[in-house]
Amino acid sequence: MTRLSYFLGLAALAAVTSVRAGELPAEIKQAGALKLTVNSTYAPMEYRDPASNELVGLDIDLANELAKRLGGLKIVWSETPFAELIPSLQTKRADFIISGISDRASRRESADFVDYLTTGPQFFVMAESEAKAATDLCGKKVGTTRSTSFPVEIEKWSKPNCEAAGKPAIQYVPGENSIDVRNQLKQGRIDAAVQGSETLPYAQTQEPGKYRVVGEPFARGYQGIMFRKDDAVLREAVTEKLTAMIADGAYKAVLDKWGLGANAVTQPLLNAAPQ
């Protein structure tokens, strides 16, 4: 992110002068609850604990703390496929989305993002793979979740690093979610896969010795809390509480719990991802 976009983000966060700090929309205040939906296949952001079947993860912990600070609101959780997250917001089945969703310019036509975590796509392979460098994947089958930004990022990386060097392009193979993609990799249907850098450490701890990361993240972005554009009141209330969590250490404690302290932001950013 450039210095200019950084300051533009700060300016935008302060621009809604008609919204009083900490104010909640009347319907949420009256209900005393938030409706939130997640795609629970993206550990460690949100997933079902295999032992307890409870919904857990970094996003779950952040949302619970935000709800507590927003006047002790109850959260009514629901689950949906990743592709249905944005429709859930637009149809008001969810008050906002905090579910491992990337801030993307194409998604900002009808929504705003309060960015709270750095992220980036990263190649990984089975431990026994012969691939040592990312360029070893040129011409290979690489899987990733179809409804994310990663298919586009793979293509953007392949053009200068494979095709421009006279090598065949990466062959993108779609998957339904990160679990499906990892299963394709284990079954040998693809040669490599791409997930967000925030999810790979967890996957490696769950299946020790199974996967090997290849190279560094090949793009940089942000995950954001997604709000309807006409819901500035709720967006500003959540931003205020998240800012306070960063300042008092509660945000850091959640990220550290899930091993993602290195993915922290120093303050919430509005629509800050470059793509």
ZATORZA-792074 format. One record per atom (N, C-alpha, C): x, y, z; residue in three letters. Coordinates in steps of 0.05 Angstrom, whole numbers, plus 5000, padded with zeros to 4 digits. Example, Ala and Ser with C-alpha at 12.3 -4.5 7.8 and 13.67 -1.06 7.14 Angstrom:
BEGIN
526448865156ala;524649105156ala;526449345156ala;525749555142ser;527349795143ser;525850015157ser;
END
This chain:
BEGIN
501749765000met;500050005000met;501750255000met;501050444984thr;502650694982thr;502050875006thr;503851065010arg;503351265031arg;500851425026arg;500351485000leu;497951634993leu;495451485000leu;495351224993ser;492951064998ser;492551035028ser;494851015043tyr;494650995072tyr;493251235084tyr;494051475076phe;492851715087phe;489951755076phe;489451665051leu;486751685041leu;484951505058leu;485951265066gly;484351085082gly;483751205109gly;485751345121leu;485251475147leu;483151695144leu;483351845122ala;481552065117ala;478651965114ala;478451745099ala;475751635095ala;474551535120ala;476151415138leu;475151315163leu;473951545180leu;475151785177ala;474252015193ala;472152185180ala;471352105155ala;469752285139ala;466752285147ala;465752075160val;462952065165val;462352225191val;462152485188thr;461852655212thr;459052645224thr;457152545208ser;454452525218ser;453952275236ser;455952105237val;455651865253val;457051895280val;455551875302arg;456751905328arg;458251655335arg;460551695348ala;462351465356ala;460751265373ala;461051015366gly;459850805382gly;456950755378gly;455650915361glu;452750885356glu;452150635341glu;449950505347leu;449050265333leu;446450315317leu;446050185295pro;443450205281pro;441250125300pro;438950255297ala;436750215316ala;435849925317ala;435749785293glu;434749515293glu;436549325308glu;439149365306ile;441049195321ile;440849255351ile;440749505357lys;440549585386lys;437949465398lys;435749475383gln;433249365393gln;433349065396gln;434548925376ala;434748635378ala;436748545398ala;438748705404gly;440948625422gly;442648405411gly;442748385384ala;444148165372ala;445248245345ala;447348105337leu;448448125310leu;447947865295leu;447147885270lys;446947655253lys;449547635236lys;451047425240leu;453547385226leu;453647115213leu;454647095189thr;454846845175thr;457746805166thr;458746555167val;461446495160val;461546245142val;463746225128asn;464345975113asn;466345825131asn;465445615144ser;467045485165ser;468945275154ser;470345335132thr;472245145121thr;474945265119thr;475445485133tyr;477945635128tyr;479545675154tyr;480345445165ala;481945455190ala;484645595184ala;485645755203pro;484545795230pro;482746035233pro;481746135210met;480046375212met;477246305223met;476046085212glu;473545995223glu;473245705214glu;472445525233tyr;472145245227tyr;470745105250tyr;469744875245arg;468544715266arg;470744545280arg;471044585306asp;472944425321asp;472244125319asp;474043965309pro;473343675306pro;472543535332pro;473743635354ala;473143505380ala;470443585392ala;469743845390ser;467343945403ser;465144015383ser;465844035357asn;464044135336asn;463144425340asn;464544565358glu;463944845362glu;465245015340glu;463945245334leu;465045425314leu;467345585328leu;469745565318val;472045695330val;473745825308val;475645995317gly;477546115299gly;478146405305gly;480046515291leu;480846785296leu;478546985291leu;477146955269asp;474847135264asp;472647105285asp;472246865294ile;470246815314ile;470946965340ile;473546945348asp;474347085372asp;474247385369asp;475047485346leu;474847775342leu;471947875343leu;470247725329ala;467347805329ala;466147795357ala;466847595372asn;465747575399asn;466647805417asn;469147885414glu;470148115429glu;468848375420glu;468548405394leu;467248645383leu;464348665394leu;462948435393ala;460148435402ala;459948515432ala;461848415448lys;461848485476lys;462248785480lys;464048905464arg;464649185467arg;462449365454arg;460749245437leu;458549395425leu;456049375443leu;456449355469gly;454249355487gly;453349075495gly;455048875493gly;454348605501gly;452348475482gly;452648525456leu;450848405437leu;451248105435leu;449047965431lys;449147675425lys;449747645396lys;451247435388ile;451647375360ile;450047125352ile;448447155331val;446946935320val;448546845295val;449946625298trp;451646525277trp;450146345257trp;450946365232ser;449946175212ser;452346115194ser;452145905178glu;454245815160glu;453245805131glu;455045865113thr;454345865084thr;456745815067thr;456445715043pro;458745695025pro;460045965020pro;462645965014phe;464146215010phe;462746394990phe;461846274968ala;460546434946ala;458046574955ala;456846484977glu;454346604987glu;454746815008glu;457346865015leu;457847065036leu;456847345028leu;457647435004ile;456847704995ile;453847724991ile;452547534978pro;449547544977pro;448247545005pro;449447415024ser;448347415051ser;448347705063ser;450447855057leu;450648125066leu;448648305051leu;448548275025gln;446748445008gln;443848405015gln;443048155022thr;440248105028thr;439648135058thr;441648235073lys;441348295101lys;440848045118lys;441747815108arg;441747575125arg;444147595145arg;446047765138ala;448347815156ala;448548125159ala;449248205184asp;449648495189asp;452348585178asp;454348425181phe;456948465167phe;458248195163phe;460348185147ile;461747935142ile;464547955153ile;465247765171ile;467947735181ile;468547435178ile;469647355155ser;469947075148ser;472147025128ser;474547125135gly;476847075117gly;476447175089gly;475047405086ile;474447505060ile;476347735053ile;477447725029ser;479447915021ser;478148175011ser;479348395018asp;478548655007asp;479448664978asp;477648694960arg;478248714931arg;476648944919arg;477949084900ala;476649314888ala;473949234875ala;473848994863ser;471448904850ser;469148864869ser;469748824895arg;467648784915arg;466749044928arg;468049264921arg;467349514934arg;465149674920arg;464049564899glu;461849704886glu;459349714904glu;459049514920ser;456649504937ser;457349474967ser;459949484973ala;460749445001ala;463249595008ala;463749635033asp;466249755044asp;467549545061asp;470249555062phe;471849375078phe;473349535099phe;473249445124val;474949535145val;477049315148val;479449375138asp;481549175136asp;482949135163asp;483248875171tyr;484248815198tyr;486548615198tyr;487248505175leu;489348295174leu;490648295147leu;493348275147thr;494848255122thr;494647965112thr;494747925086thr;494547665075thr;496047665048thr;496247425036gly;497547405010gly;497447115001gly;497047064975pro;496946794965pro;499746664965pro;499846404971gln;502446274973gln;502145994962gln;504245914946phe;504345644935phe;505145444957phe;503945204956phe;504944984973phe;504544724958phe;506144524965val;506244264952val;506244044973val;506043804964met;506443574983met;509443574990met;510143475013ala;512843485023ala;514743345004ala;513843134990glu;515642974973glu;515943094945glu;514543314939ser;514643434912ser;517543524905ser;518143504879glu;520743584870glu;520943894867glu;518744034868ala;518844324865ala;520344454887ala;522344614880lys;523944754900lys;523445064900lys;522845164876ala;522345454873ala;519545484859ala;518445714862ala;515745764850ala;515845724820ala;518045794807thr;518145764778thr;518145474769thr;518645284788asp;518545004782asp;515644914776asp;513745094783leu;510845034780leu;509845124753leu;511445254737cys;510645334710cys;509745084694cys;507445094681gly;506444874666gly;505044654683gly;505144684709lys;503944494727lys;501044564734lys;499544364744lys;496844404753lys;496844514782lys;495644754785val;495644884811val;492744944819val;491844834841gly;489144874850gly;488745094870gly;486445214870thr;485745414890thr;482745444890thr;481645574911thr;478745604913thr;477745794891thr;475745714876arg;474845854853arg;473646134859arg;472446164882ser;470946414889ser;472746614903ser;475346564905thr;477146764917thr;478546924895thr;480247104904ser;481847264886ser;484247114875ser;484746874886phe;487246724879phe;487446634850phe;485346554837pro;485646484809pro;486846714792pro;485846954797val;486947194782val;489847244790val;490447214816glu;493147254825glu;495147054813glu;494246804810ile;495946604798ile;496546674769ile;494446764755glu;494846844727glu;496747084724glu;496347274742lys;498047514742lys;500947444748lys;501447244765trp;504147164772trp;505347004749trp;503746834736ser;504746654715ser;505746804691ser;504347014683lys;505147154659lys;508047254659lys;508947404680pro;511747494679pro;513747284688pro;512947094704asn;514846904716asn;515046644700asn;513046574685cys;513046334668cys;513046404639cys;510846524629glu;510546564601glu;512646754589glu;513246974604ala;515247164593ala;518047044592ala;518446824608ala;521046694608ala;521046454589ala;519046434572gly;518946214553gly;518045954564gly;516845954588lys;515845704601lys;512845694598lys;511745454599pro;508745434598pro;507445554622pro;505045664617ala;503445784639ala;502545584659ala;502145674683ile;500945504704ile;498145434695ile;497445184700gln;494745084694gln;492945104719gln;491245294720tyr;489445334743tyr;487345124744tyr;486944994768val;484844794772val;483044894795val;480444924790pro;478745034811pro;478044834833pro;477544934857gly;476544784879gly;474344924893gly;472744784908glu;470444904922glu;471245064946glu;473244964961asn;474245094985asn;477044994991asn;478245095012ser;481045015017ser;481244725024ser;479244605037ile;479344325044ile;479244155018ile;477544224999asp;477344084974asp;480044104959asp;481244344959val;483844384945val;486044204957val;486144204983arg;488244034996arg;487743734991arg;485143654989asn;484543374983asn;485443314954asn;485043494936gln;485943454908gln;488943424907gln;490343584924leu;493243564925leu;494143294936leu;492843204957lys;493642944969lys;492942704951lys;490942744934gln;490142534915gln;491742534890gln;493542734887gly;495242744863gly;493842854838gly;491542974842arg;490043094819arg;491243364811arg;492643484829ile;494043734822ile;496943714833ile;498743884822asp;501543874830asp;502144064853asp;500644264856ala;501044464877ala;498444604883ala;498444774903ala;495944914911ala;496745194921ala;494645364922val;495045634933val;492845684954val;493745784977gln;492045874998gln;493146135009gln;491546265025gly;492446505039gly;494646435059gly;496646605061ser;498946555078ser;498146515107ser;495746625115glu;494846605142glu;493846325149glu;493246155129thr;492045895135thr;494145665134thr;496345715121leu;498245495117leu;499645395143leu;500445575161pro;501645475186pro;499845285201pro;497245355201tyr;495345175215tyr;495144905201tyr;494944915175ala;494744665160ala;497144485165ala;499444605167gln;501944455171gln;502044335199gln;500844475219thr;500844365246thr;498844135248thr;496644145233gln;494643945234gln;495543685220gln;497143715199glu;498143485185glu;501243505183glu;502643455205pro;505543505206pro;507043345184pro;508843495171gly;510443365150gly;509143315124gly;506543395121lys;505043325097lys;505543535075lys;505743795082tyr;505944005062tyr;508544165065tyr;509344285042arg;511644455042arg;511044715027arg;511544935039val;511145195027val;513245245006val;512545364983val;514445424962val;514545724958val;516745844965gly;517046134962gly;515446294982gly;515546564978glu;514146744995glu;511346804983glu;509546934998pro;507047014986pro;507647194961pro;506247144939phe;506847274914phe;505047514908phe;503447594927ala;501947844926ala;501347924955ala;500548174958arg;499848264985arg;497148394985arg;495648325006gly;492948445008gly;492048455036gly;489448495040tyr;488348505066tyr;485748345067tyr;485248235091gln;482548135097gln;481048355111gln;478548375105gly;476948595116gly;474248505127gly;473248665145ile;470448635154ile;468748785134ile;466848645122met;465348755099met;462648865108met;462049105100phe;459549245107phe;458149335082phe;455449355083arg;453949485062arg;454649775061arg;454849885037lys;455650165035lys;453750355049lys;451250285051asp;449350465064asp;449150425094asp;451050265105asp;450950205134asp;453350325148asp;453850585143ala;456150725155ala;455950725186ala;453550735197val;453350745226val;454650495239val;453950265229leu;455050015240leu;458050005234leu;458850075210arg;461650065202arg;463350235221arg;462450475227glu;463950655244glu;464050555273glu;461850435282ala;461750335310ala;463750095313ala;463849915293val;465649695294val;468549795291val;469049985274thr;471750095271thr;472750215297thr;470950355311glu;471750475337glu;472650265357glu;471050045358lys;471649835377lys;474149675369lys;474549635343leu;476949495334leu;479449665339leu;479249925335thr;481450105341thr;482250085371thr;480150075388ala;480650045417ala;481949775423ala;481149565410met;482349305414met;485249295407met;485949435385ile;488749445377ile;490349605397ile;489249815407ala;490649995427ala;491049855453ala;489149695463asp;489449575490asp;490549295490asp;491249185466gly;492548925465gly;490648685461gly;488048735461ala;486148505458ala;486348385430ala;486748555410tyr;487148465382tyr;489648295380tyr;491848385391lys;494348235390lys;494047965403lys;492647965425ala;492347705440ala;490847505423ala;488847585408val;487347405391val;489147305368val;490647485355leu;492347395333leu;494547215343leu;495747275366asp;497847105377asp;496746825384asp;494346815394lys;493046565401lys;492946375377lys;492546485353trp;492346325329trp;494846335312trp;497046435324gly;499646425311gly;499946615287gly;498446835287leu;498447015265leu;499147305273leu;500847325293gly;501647595302gly;503047745280gly;504447605262ala;505947745240ala;504047855219ala;501447785220asn;499547885200asn;497948125210asn;498748235233ala;497248455245ala;497448715229ala;495448875232val;495549155222val;495849335247val;496849575243thr;497249765265thr;494749915271thr;492849925253gln;490250055257gln;488449965235gln;485749975239pro;483949905218pro;484350095194pro;483949975170leu;484250125145leu;481750085128leu;480950305115leu;478450295099leu;479150245070leu;478250025059asn;478549975030asn;481450015021asn;483349895035ala;486149955031ala;487549765012ala;486349545005ala;487749354987ala;488049474959ala;490349444946pro;490849574921pro;489349464897pro;488749204897gln;487549084873gln;484549124872gln;
END
